[in-house]
Amino acid sequence: MKVRRLEINDAQTAVMVVEQFAGKSISAEYMREFLSNPANYLIIAEAENNVAGFLLAHALQRLKQNS
């Protein structure tokens, strides 16, 4: 099994992941924009050249407290 973060060049794979796992259609252009943002993460697990699962995450900026 191979785990990797999708990058802008993987937009078509990202479209397939959304269609396969969420049952929604989304444009490759939108996915390129999404993947180009370093705060967005789409991580997939591949087994035998097939997507077996995914993780979608967003980095959130937080305020730091002064101690």
Secondary structure, DSSP 8 states (H G I E B T S, - for coil): -EEEE--GGGHHHHHHHHHHHH-----HHHHHHHHHSTTEEEEEEEETTEEEEEEEEE---------
